[in-house]
Amino acid sequence: MFTAVPALLTAVALFAVWLPARRATRIHPADALRHD
């Protein structure tokens, strides 16, 4: 139990970081700067 909770929280945190990072890799940098 003491290892399951931190492992679950780590998995949720990695998924929460991975999703926006994956989405950001699909955008061309010039397009991102143009919309800024």
KEPARO-744765 format. One record per atom (N, C-alpha, C, O): residue number from 1; residue in one letter; atom name; x, y, z. Coordinates in Angstrom, 1 decimal, decimal comma. Each point is the difference from the previous one (the first is absolute). Layout:
BEGIN
<atom seq="NUM" type="A" atom="CA" xx="X" yy="Y" zz="Z"/>
...
END
This chain:
BEGIN
<atom seq="1" type="M" atom="N" xx="0,8" yy="-1,2" zz="0,0"/>
<atom seq="1" type="M" atom="CA" xx="-0,8" yy="1,2" zz="0,0"/>
<atom seq="1" type="M" atom="C" xx="0,9" yy="1,3" zz="0,0"/>
<atom seq="1" type="M" atom="O" xx="-0,4" yy="1,0" zz="-0,6"/>
<atom seq="2" type="F" atom="N" xx="1,5" yy="-1,1" zz="1,3"/>
<atom seq="2" type="F" atom="CA" xx="0,9" yy="1,2" zz="0,1"/>
<atom seq="2" type="F" atom="C" xx="0,7" yy="0,3" zz="-1,3"/>
<atom seq="2" type="F" atom="O" xx="0,4" yy="1,1" zz="-0,3"/>
<atom seq="3" type="T" atom="N" xx="-0,3" yy="-2,1" zz="-0,6"/>
<atom seq="3" type="T" atom="CA" xx="0,6" yy="0,2" zz="-1,3"/>
<atom seq="3" type="T" atom="C" xx="-1,1" yy="0,2" zz="-1,1"/>
<atom seq="3" type="T" atom="O" xx="0,3" yy="0,6" zz="-1,0"/>
<atom seq="4" type="A" atom="N" xx="-1,5" yy="-1,1" zz="1,2"/>
<atom seq="4" type="A" atom="CA" xx="-1,0" yy="0,2" zz="-1,0"/>
<atom seq="4" type="A" atom="C" xx="-0,5" yy="1,4" zz="-0,2"/>
<atom seq="4" type="A" atom="O" xx="-0,2" yy="0,5" zz="-1,1"/>
<atom seq="5" type="V" atom="N" xx="0,1" yy="0,2" zz="2,2"/>
<atom seq="5" type="V" atom="CA" xx="-0,5" yy="1,4" zz="-0,1"/>
<atom seq="5" type="V" atom="C" xx="1,0" yy="0,9" zz="-0,7"/>
<atom seq="5" type="V" atom="O" xx="-0,4" yy="0,7" zz="-0,9"/>
<atom seq="6" type="P" atom="N" xx="1,7" yy="-0,7" zz="1,3"/>
<atom seq="6" type="P" atom="CA" xx="0,9" yy="0,8" zz="-0,7"/>
<atom seq="6" type="P" atom="C" xx="0,2" yy="-0,4" zz="-1,5"/>
<atom seq="6" type="P" atom="O" xx="0,2" yy="0,9" zz="-0,8"/>
<atom seq="7" type="A" atom="N" xx="-0,3" yy="-2,2" zz="0,6"/>
<atom seq="7" type="A" atom="CA" xx="0,1" yy="-0,4" zz="-1,4"/>
<atom seq="7" type="A" atom="C" xx="-1,2" yy="0,5" zz="-0,8"/>
<atom seq="7" type="A" atom="O" xx="0,2" yy="0,4" zz="-1,2"/>
<atom seq="8" type="L" atom="N" xx="-1,4" yy="-0,4" zz="1,7"/>
<atom seq="8" type="L" atom="CA" xx="-1,2" yy="0,5" zz="-0,7"/>
<atom seq="8" type="L" atom="C" xx="0,1" yy="1,5" zz="-0,2"/>
<atom seq="8" type="L" atom="O" xx="-0,3" yy="0,5" zz="-1,0"/>
<atom seq="9" type="L" atom="N" xx="0,8" yy="0,2" zz="2,0"/>
<atom seq="9" type="L" atom="CA" xx="0,1" yy="1,5" zz="-0,1"/>
<atom seq="9" type="L" atom="C" xx="1,1" yy="0,3" zz="-1,0"/>
<atom seq="9" type="L" atom="O" xx="-0,2" yy="1,0" zz="-0,8"/>
<atom seq="10" type="T" atom="N" xx="1,3" yy="-1,8" zz="0,7"/>
<atom seq="10" type="T" atom="CA" xx="1,0" yy="0,3" zz="-1,0"/>
<atom seq="10" type="T" atom="C" xx="-0,6" yy="-0,3" zz="-1,4"/>
<atom seq="10" type="T" atom="O" xx="0,3" yy="0,8" zz="-0,9"/>
<atom seq="11" type="A" atom="N" xx="-1,0" yy="-1,8" zz="0,8"/>
<atom seq="11" type="A" atom="CA" xx="-0,6" yy="-0,4" zz="-1,3"/>
<atom seq="11" type="A" atom="C" xx="-1,0" yy="1,1" zz="-0,5"/>
<atom seq="11" type="A" atom="O" xx="0,0" yy="0,4" zz="-1,2"/>
<atom seq="12" type="V" atom="N" xx="-0,8" yy="0,2" zz="2,1"/>
<atom seq="12" type="V" atom="CA" xx="-0,9" yy="1,0" zz="-0,3"/>
<atom seq="12" type="V" atom="C" xx="0,8" yy="1,3" zz="-0,4"/>
<atom seq="12" type="V" atom="O" xx="-0,4" yy="0,7" zz="-0,9"/>
<atom seq="13" type="A" atom="N" xx="1,4" yy="-0,4" zz="1,7"/>
<atom seq="13" type="A" atom="CA" xx="0,8" yy="1,2" zz="-0,3"/>
<atom seq="13" type="A" atom="C" xx="0,7" yy="-0,1" zz="-1,4"/>
<atom seq="13" type="A" atom="O" xx="0,0" yy="1,0" zz="-0,7"/>
<atom seq="14" type="L" atom="N" xx="0,6" yy="-2,2" zz="0,4"/>
<atom seq="14" type="L" atom="CA" xx="0,6" yy="-0,1" zz="-1,3"/>
<atom seq="14" type="L" atom="C" xx="-1,0" yy="0,1" zz="-1,1"/>
<atom seq="14" type="L" atom="O" xx="0,4" yy="0,5" zz="-1,1"/>
<atom seq="15" type="F" atom="N" xx="-1,6" yy="-1,1" zz="1,3"/>
<atom seq="15" type="F" atom="CA" xx="-1,0" yy="0,1" zz="-1,1"/>
<atom seq="15" type="F" atom="C" xx="-0,4" yy="1,5" zz="-0,2"/>
<atom seq="15" type="F" atom="O" xx="-0,2" yy="0,4" zz="-1,1"/>
<atom seq="16" type="A" atom="N" xx="0,1" yy="0,3" zz="2,2"/>
<atom seq="16" type="A" atom="CA" xx="-0,5" yy="1,4" zz="0,0"/>
<atom seq="16" type="A" atom="C" xx="1,1" yy="0,9" zz="-0,7"/>
<atom seq="16" type="A" atom="O" xx="-0,3" yy="1,0" zz="-0,6"/>
<atom seq="17" type="V" atom="N" xx="1,6" yy="-1,4" zz="0,7"/>
<atom seq="17" type="V" atom="CA" xx="1,0" yy="0,8" zz="-0,6"/>
<atom seq="17" type="V" atom="C" xx="0,2" yy="-0,5" zz="-1,5"/>
<atom seq="17" type="V" atom="O" xx="0,3" yy="0,8" zz="-0,9"/>
<atom seq="18" type="W" atom="N" xx="-0,5" yy="-2,1" zz="0,7"/>
<atom seq="18" type="W" atom="CA" xx="0,3" yy="-0,5" zz="-1,4"/>
<atom seq="18" type="W" atom="C" xx="-1,0" yy="0,4" zz="-1,0"/>
<atom seq="18" type="W" atom="O" xx="0,3" yy="0,3" zz="-1,2"/>
<atom seq="19" type="L" atom="N" xx="-1,6" yy="-0,1" zz="1,6"/>
<atom seq="19" type="L" atom="CA" xx="-1,0" yy="0,3" zz="-0,9"/>
<atom seq="19" type="L" atom="C" xx="0,2" yy="1,4" zz="-0,6"/>
<atom seq="19" type="L" atom="O" xx="0,0" yy="0,1" zz="-1,3"/>
<atom seq="20" type="P" atom="N" xx="0,2" yy="1,0" zz="2,0"/>
<atom seq="20" type="P" atom="CA" xx="0,3" yy="1,3" zz="-0,6"/>
<atom seq="20" type="P" atom="C" xx="1,3" yy="0,0" zz="-0,8"/>
<atom seq="20" type="P" atom="O" xx="0,1" yy="0,7" zz="-1,0"/>
<atom seq="21" type="A" atom="N" xx="0,9" yy="-1,4" zz="1,5"/>
<atom seq="21" type="A" atom="CA" xx="1,3" yy="-0,1" zz="-0,7"/>
<atom seq="21" type="A" atom="C" xx="-0,2" yy="-0,6" zz="-1,4"/>
<atom seq="21" type="A" atom="O" xx="0,6" yy="0,4" zz="-1,0"/>
<atom seq="22" type="R" atom="N" xx="-1,4" yy="-1,5" zz="1,0"/>
<atom seq="22" type="R" atom="CA" xx="-0,3" yy="-0,7" zz="-1,3"/>
<atom seq="22" type="R" atom="C" xx="-0,7" yy="0,9" zz="-0,9"/>
<atom seq="22" type="R" atom="O" xx="0,3" yy="0,0" zz="-1,2"/>
<atom seq="23" type="R" atom="N" xx="-1,2" yy="0,8" zz="1,7"/>
<atom seq="23" type="R" atom="CA" xx="-0,8" yy="0,9" zz="-0,8"/>
<atom seq="23" type="R" atom="C" xx="0,9" yy="1,1" zz="-0,6"/>
<atom seq="23" type="R" atom="O" xx="-0,2" yy="0,5" zz="-1,1"/>
<atom seq="24" type="A" atom="N" xx="1,1" yy="0,0" zz="2,0"/>
<atom seq="24" type="A" atom="CA" xx="0,9" yy="1,1" zz="-0,4"/>
<atom seq="24" type="A" atom="C" xx="1,0" yy="-0,4" zz="-1,1"/>
<atom seq="24" type="A" atom="O" xx="0,4" yy="0,8" zz="-0,8"/>
<atom seq="25" type="T" atom="N" xx="-0,1" yy="-2,1" zz="0,7"/>
<atom seq="25" type="T" atom="CA" xx="0,9" yy="-0,4" zz="-1,0"/>
<atom seq="25" type="T" atom="C" xx="-0,6" yy="0,0" zz="-1,4"/>
<atom seq="25" type="T" atom="O" xx="0,7" yy="-0,1" zz="-1,0"/>
<atom seq="26" type="R" atom="N" xx="-2,0" yy="0,1" zz="0,9"/>
<atom seq="26" type="R" atom="CA" xx="-0,7" yy="0,0" zz="-1,3"/>
<atom seq="26" type="R" atom="C" xx="-0,1" yy="1,4" zz="-0,6"/>
<atom seq="26" type="R" atom="O" xx="-0,3" yy="0,1" zz="-1,2"/>
<atom seq="27" type="I" atom="N" xx="0,6" yy="0,9" zz="2,0"/>
<atom seq="27" type="I" atom="CA" xx="-0,2" yy="1,4" zz="-0,5"/>
<atom seq="27" type="I" atom="C" xx="1,4" yy="0,5" zz="-0,5"/>
<atom seq="27" type="I" atom="O" xx="1,0" yy="-0,2" zz="0,7"/>
<atom seq="28" type="H" atom="N" xx="-1,0" yy="0,8" zz="-1,9"/>
<atom seq="28" type="H" atom="CA" xx="1,2" yy="0,6" zz="-0,5"/>
<atom seq="28" type="H" atom="C" xx="0,4" yy="1,2" zz="0,8"/>
<atom seq="28" type="H" atom="O" xx="-0,9" yy="0,8" zz="0,3"/>
<atom seq="29" type="P" atom="N" xx="2,2" yy="-0,6" zz="0,1"/>
<atom seq="29" type="P" atom="CA" xx="0,4" yy="1,2" zz="0,8"/>
<atom seq="29" type="P" atom="C" xx="-0,4" yy="1,3" zz="-0,6"/>
<atom seq="29" type="P" atom="O" xx="-0,4" yy="0,9" zz="0,7"/>
<atom seq="30" type="A" atom="N" xx="0,5" yy="-0,7" zz="-2,0"/>
<atom seq="30" type="A" atom="CA" xx="-0,4" yy="1,2" zz="-0,6"/>
<atom seq="30" type="A" atom="C" xx="-1,5" yy="0,3" zz="0,1"/>
<atom seq="30" type="A" atom="O" xx="-0,4" yy="1,2" zz="0,2"/>
<atom seq="31" type="D" atom="N" xx="-0,4" yy="-2,2" zz="-0,3"/>
<atom seq="31" type="D" atom="CA" xx="-1,4" yy="0,2" zz="0,2"/>
<atom seq="31" type="D" atom="C" xx="-0,3" yy="0,4" zz="1,5"/>
<atom seq="31" type="D" atom="O" xx="-0,9" yy="0,8" zz="0,2"/>
<atom seq="32" type="A" atom="N" xx="1,6" yy="-1,4" zz="0,7"/>
<atom seq="32" type="A" atom="CA" xx="-0,2" yy="0,4" zz="1,4"/>
<atom seq="32" type="A" atom="C" xx="0,4" yy="1,4" zz="0,3"/>
<atom seq="32" type="A" atom="O" xx="-0,7" yy="0,7" zz="0,7"/>
<atom seq="33" type="L" atom="N" xx="1,8" yy="-0,2" zz="-1,3"/>
<atom seq="33" type="L" atom="CA" xx="0,4" yy="1,3" zz="0,2"/>
<atom seq="33" type="L" atom="C" xx="-1,0" yy="1,0" zz="-0,7"/>
<atom seq="33" type="L" atom="O" xx="-0,2" yy="1,1" zz="0,4"/>
<atom seq="34" type="R" atom="N" xx="-0,3" yy="-1,5" zz="-1,6"/>
<atom seq="34" type="R" atom="CA" xx="-0,9" yy="0,9" zz="-0,7"/>
<atom seq="34" type="R" atom="C" xx="-1,3" yy="0,2" zz="0,8"/>
<atom seq="34" type="R" atom="O" xx="-0,6" yy="1,1" zz="-0,1"/>
<atom seq="35" type="H" atom="N" xx="0,1" yy="-2,1" zz="0,8"/>
<atom seq="35" type="H" atom="CA" xx="-1,2" yy="0,1" zz="0,7"/>
<atom seq="35" type="H" atom="C" xx="0,2" yy="0,7" zz="1,4"/>
<atom seq="35" type="H" atom="O" xx="-1,0" yy="0,3" zz="0,7"/>
<atom seq="36" type="D" atom="N" xx="2,2" yy="-0,1" zz="-0,3"/>
<atom seq="36" type="D" atom="CA" xx="0,3" yy="0,6" zz="1,3"/>
<atom seq="36" type="D" atom="C" xx="-0,3" yy="1,5" zz="0,0"/>
<atom seq="36" type="D" atom="O" xx="0,2" yy="0,6" zz="1,0"/>
END
